[in-house]
Amino acid sequence: MMQTILLVVTLIIGVGISTNSAAQEVKDTESFHLVEPASQIIDINSANIEQLITLPGVGAKKAQAIIDFREKYGRFDSLDSLQQVKGIGANIAAKLEGKIRF
């Protein structure tokens, strides 16, 4: 009887260890990668407010300022010309590099 109990306890412990190590192996081999949405290059001269606010450093207020400036003065032809918009400085222009086209 005692041998049977020891055998059952040993089997239970063994199964628990096996399950634990198998789970650890799965955990160790699984890797999760955060995937950013496919970045789309935005045409700064035709983008609407919804498209502009997807750009880094551009919220609704700056997006509207870009549209207003564009309507008043015409197309942007470079990051330098975009920096003429109030609130768009060198730091934001650097963030936009490669994410917009003219």
CYANA upper distance limits for C-alpha pairs under 8 A (distance plus 0.5 A):
  1 MET  CA      5 ILE  CA      6.89
  2 MET  CA      6 LEU  CA      6.68
  3 GLN  CA      7 LEU  CA      6.51
  4 THR  CA      8 VAL  CA      6.66
  5 ILE  CA      9 VAL  CA      6.59
  6 LEU  CA     10 THR  CA      6.44
  7 LEU  CA     11 LEU  CA      6.59
  8 VAL  CA     12 ILE  CA      6.60
  9 VAL  CA     13 ILE  CA      6.58
 10 THR  CA     14 GLY  CA      6.40
 11 LEU  CA     15 VAL  CA      6.48
 12 ILE  CA     16 GLY  CA      6.61
 13 ILE  CA     17 ILE  CA      6.66
 14 GLY  CA     18 SER  CA      6.57
 15 VAL  CA     19 THR  CA      6.46
 16 GLY  CA     20 ASN  CA      6.51
 17 ILE  CA     21 SER  CA      6.55
 18 SER  CA     22 ALA  CA      6.49
 19 THR  CA     23 ALA  CA      6.52
 20 ASN  CA     24 GLN  CA      6.64
 21 SER  CA     25 GLU  CA      6.61
 22 ALA  CA     26 VAL  CA      6.80
 23 ALA  CA     27 LYS  CA      6.59
 24 GLN  CA     28 ASP  CA      6.44
 25 GLU  CA     29 THR  CA      6.62
 26 VAL  CA     30 GLU  CA      6.41
 27 LYS  CA     31 SER  CA      8.40
 39 SER  CA     99 LYS  CA      8.14
 40 GLN  CA     99 LYS  CA      7.52
 41 ILE  CA     98 GLY  CA      7.82
 41 ILE  CA     99 LYS  CA      5.28
 41 ILE  CA    100 ILE  CA      5.54
 41 ILE  CA    101 ARG  CA      7.12
 42 ILE  CA     47 ALA  CA      7.10
 42 ILE  CA     51 GLN  CA      7.70
 42 ILE  CA     52 LEU  CA      8.05
 42 ILE  CA     99 LYS  CA      6.79
 42 ILE  CA    100 ILE  CA      5.11
 42 ILE  CA    101 ARG  CA      6.64
 43 ASP  CA     47 ALA  CA      6.22
 43 ASP  CA    100 ILE  CA      6.12
 43 ASP  CA    101 ARG  CA      5.33
 43 ASP  CA    102 PHE  CA      6.36
 44 ILE  CA     52 LEU  CA      8.13
 44 ILE  CA     76 PHE  CA      7.82
 44 ILE  CA    100 ILE  CA      6.55
 44 ILE  CA    101 ARG  CA      6.59
 44 ILE  CA    102 PHE  CA      6.36
 45 ASN  CA     70 ARG  CA      7.61
 45 ASN  CA     75 ARG  CA      6.22
 45 ASN  CA     76 PHE  CA      6.84
 45 ASN  CA    102 PHE  CA      6.69
 47 ALA  CA     51 GLN  CA      6.22
 47 ALA  CA     52 LEU  CA      6.68
 48 ASN  CA     52 LEU  CA      6.74
 48 ASN  CA     67 ILE  CA      8.12
 49 ILE  CA     53 ILE  CA      6.70
 49 ILE  CA     60 ALA  CA      7.47
 49 ILE  CA     63 ALA  CA      6.08
 49 ILE  CA     64 GLN  CA      6.93
 49 ILE  CA     67 ILE  CA      8.04
 50 GLU  CA     54 THR  CA      7.44
 51 GLN  CA     55 LEU  CA      7.98
 52 LEU  CA     58 VAL  CA      7.22
 52 LEU  CA     59 GLY  CA      8.27
 52 LEU  CA     63 ALA  CA      5.98
 53 ILE  CA     58 VAL  CA      5.69
 53 ILE  CA     59 GLY  CA      5.45
 53 ILE  CA     60 ALA  CA      6.42
 53 ILE  CA     63 ALA  CA      6.51
 54 THR  CA     58 VAL  CA      7.66
 54 THR  CA     59 GLY  CA      8.42
 55 LEU  CA     96 LEU  CA      7.48
 55 LEU  CA     99 LYS  CA      8.01
 56 PRO  CA     92 ILE  CA      7.96
 56 PRO  CA     95 LYS  CA      6.79
 56 PRO  CA     96 LEU  CA      7.18
 57 GLY  CA     92 ILE  CA      6.34
 57 GLY  CA     95 LYS  CA      7.87
 58 VAL  CA     62 LYS  CA      6.04
 58 VAL  CA     63 ALA  CA      6.55
 58 VAL  CA     92 ILE  CA      8.45
 59 GLY  CA     63 ALA  CA      6.48
 60 ALA  CA     64 GLN  CA      6.61
 61 LYS  CA     65 ALA  CA      6.76
 62 LYS  CA     66 ILE  CA      6.64
 62 LYS  CA     86 LYS  CA      8.28
 62 LYS  CA     87 GLY  CA      7.05
 62 LYS  CA     88 ILE  CA      8.07
 63 ALA  CA     67 ILE  CA      6.87
 64 GLN  CA     68 ASP  CA      6.54
 65 ALA  CA     69 PHE  CA      6.49
 65 ALA  CA     85 VAL  CA      7.14
 65 ALA  CA     86 LYS  CA      7.52
 66 ILE  CA     70 ARG  CA      6.52
 66 ILE  CA     82 LEU  CA      8.34
 66 ILE  CA     85 VAL  CA      6.73
 67 ILE  CA     71 GLU  CA      6.61
 68 ASP  CA     72 LYS  CA      6.66
 69 PHE  CA     73 TYR  CA      6.34
 69 PHE  CA     74 GLY  CA      7.95
 69 PHE  CA     85 VAL  CA      6.99
 70 ARG  CA     74 GLY  CA      5.31
 70 ARG  CA     75 ARG  CA      6.26
 70 ARG  CA     76 PHE  CA      7.58
 75 ARG  CA    102 PHE  CA      8.39
 76 PHE  CA     81 SER  CA      6.24
 76 PHE  CA     82 LEU  CA      6.56
 76 PHE  CA    102 PHE  CA      6.71
 77 ASP  CA     81 SER  CA      6.83
 77 ASP  CA     82 LEU  CA      8.36
 77 ASP  CA    102 PHE  CA      5.95
 78 SER  CA     82 LEU  CA      6.94
 78 SER  CA    102 PHE  CA      7.09
 79 LEU  CA     83 GLN  CA      6.76
 79 LEU  CA     93 ALA  CA      6.70
 79 LEU  CA     97 GLU  CA      8.23
 80 ASP  CA     84 GLN  CA      7.61
 81 SER  CA     85 VAL  CA      8.42
 82 LEU  CA     88 ILE  CA      7.52
 82 LEU  CA     93 ALA  CA      8.20
 83 GLN  CA     87 GLY  CA      8.42
 83 GLN  CA     88 ILE  CA      5.49
 83 GLN  CA     89 GLY  CA      5.89
 83 GLN  CA     90 ALA  CA      7.58
 83 GLN  CA     93 ALA  CA      7.39
 84 GLN  CA     88 ILE  CA      7.59
 88 ILE  CA     92 ILE  CA      6.35
 88 ILE  CA     93 ALA  CA      7.09
 89 GLY  CA     93 ALA  CA      6.55
 90 ALA  CA     94 ALA  CA      6.53
 91 ASN  CA     95 LYS  CA      7.00
 92 ILE  CA     96 LEU  CA      6.79
 93 ALA  CA     97 GLU  CA      6.83
 96 LEU  CA    100 ILE  CA      6.72
